[in-house]
Amino acid sequence: MVWFLFEVVEYNLVTLLCHILIALMLILFVWHNAAGLITWRLPDIYDLEIPDYTVRFFHNKLNFFLRKFYDIATGKDLRFFFV
């Protein structure tokens, strides 16, 4: 399915992420408005909490990849530069 979306239909990753976020916002909007009409519990946004070590882990990984891409782009890692 992923191959079909990206290769055959030429769907972009950024477009897919935007459509997923729009659908999530629509679901939260409908849930919040329908909670007053039906006896549903309101969505509690403040329950979403990311631990500090998770943020640090992803920051370190992103920083590593950015440093590696910088080294490749500037010619410090010639093997990957030519690949």
JODA-V965906 format. One record per residue. N is the residue number from 1. RES is the residue in one small letter. SS is DSSP state (H for helix, E for strand, L for the rest). D_FIRST is the distance of its C-alpha to the first C-alpha in Angstrom with 2 decimals. Layout:
n->[N,N]
res->[RES,RES]
ss->[SS,SS]
d_first->[D_FIRST,D_FIRST]
//
This chain:
n->[1,2,3,4,5,6,7,8,9,10,11,12,13,14,15,16,17,18,19,20,21,22,23,24,25,26,27,28,29,30,31,32,33,34,35,36,37,38,39,40,41,42,43,44,45,46,47,48,49,50,51,52,53,54,55,56,57,58,59,60,61,62,63,64,65,66,67,68,69,70,71,72,73,74,75,76,77,78,79,80,81,82,83]
res->[m,v,w,f,l,f,e,v,v,e,y,n,l,v,t,l,l,c,h,i,l,i,a,l,m,l,i,l,f,v,w,h,n,a,a,g,l,i,t,w,r,l,p,d,i,y,d,l,e,i,p,d,y,t,v,r,f,f,h,n,k,l,n,f,f,l,r,k,f,y,d,i,a,t,g,k,d,l,r,f,f,f,v]
ss->[L,H,H,H,H,H,H,H,L,L,L,L,H,H,H,H,H,H,H,H,H,H,H,H,H,H,H,H,H,H,H,H,H,H,H,H,H,L,L,L,L,L,L,L,H,H,H,L,L,L,L,H,H,H,H,H,H,H,H,H,H,H,H,H,H,H,H,H,H,H,H,H,H,H,L,L,L,H,H,H,H,H,L]
d_first->[0.00,3.82,5.45,5.04,6.22,8.73,9.96,10.02,10.59,12.34,11.56,13.75,13.56,16.89,15.95,13.07,15.72,18.30,16.48,15.92,19.62,20.81,19.25,20.90,24.16,24.08,23.66,26.52,28.63,28.38,29.00,32.03,33.49,32.95,34.51,37.88,37.71,36.33,37.53,34.43,34.83,34.12,31.28,33.06,31.58,34.17,32.77,30.06,31.78,30.43,32.86,34.69,33.67,29.94,30.63,32.85,30.30,27.60,30.41,31.59,28.19,27.65,31.25,30.85,27.89,29.78,32.89,31.14,29.62,33.10,34.77,32.50,32.96,36.73,37.17,38.24,35.57,36.05,33.98,30.70,32.04,32.31,29.03]
//
